[in-house]
Amino acid sequence: MALQDWIERLLATAAVLGGYPTAAPIPPVTVITQNELSDRVCGGSCAVKGAFIPGQGLFIIKELEIETDPQDRSVLLHELVHYLQQLNGRYANESACDRFRDRELEAYRLQDEYLSRYGLGVSSLTASLEWQPAVCLDQDGLGAIQTFQPR
């Protein structure tokens, strides 16, 4: 199956799992190297595999094996959830830090739900939320990870 077919299939899956309208337009998806993505998203080296950037679309690393690896497909699904969140204004009325946290929590929950069909799951949610917008770092004096503990 071609990447475009996977995008359409995973977008529909993300919409159903998250309770979003299923008639969302297909976002642009750009495949780039790990180094290019980490430079774009982190300003240097980081382990990012995908990103949704409002106004630019989705970016995934070319090393992902979307065709054969459900874990890699779940990265694309995770970013499609962020696209749907933005498109539908989910969490839009929250502060920037709460919005970041709640969008990530939902994206990882739906990613886990998708992976559970294959007997797989994402790694530690707390570790997944280590990166966050600079404005949210240590805002309550407790440290980055503690700031984003699930409620």
C-alpha positions, 0 to 999 in steps of 0.5 A: 500500500502506498503512503497516501493510502496509509495516510487516508486509512490512519486518518480515518482510524484516528478520527474514529478512535478520537471521536472526530468527524471522519470527513477531514481533508488529507493533510500534507505529509512530508517525509524527511531525514531524522536529522532534518526533523530534529533540527526543525522541531528541537533545534538540534539532536533529539529522538523525534520521529514525527511532528505536526506543525500547524500551517505546514502539515505533518513531518515523518522520518524516512526511516519509518517502515509504515508498510510493515511495522505497526509501531512505525505506523502508530507514529503517523497516527499520533501526528494525525491525531494532532492534525485533527485536534488542531482542525477541530479546535480540541483543547483550544480554550486551554492555556498553552501548557495545558493544551500541549499536555492534553493534546499529547495525552490524547494522542498517546492514548489513541496511539496505544489503543491502535497498537493494542490491536497488535499486542503492542503499546507506546513506551512510558507516557511520562518519558514521552512528555519530557519535551515541551514548549520552553514556556512550560518548562518548570513553570510551577517550580517542580520540573518539566516531567512533574508539570505534565503528570496525567491528572 
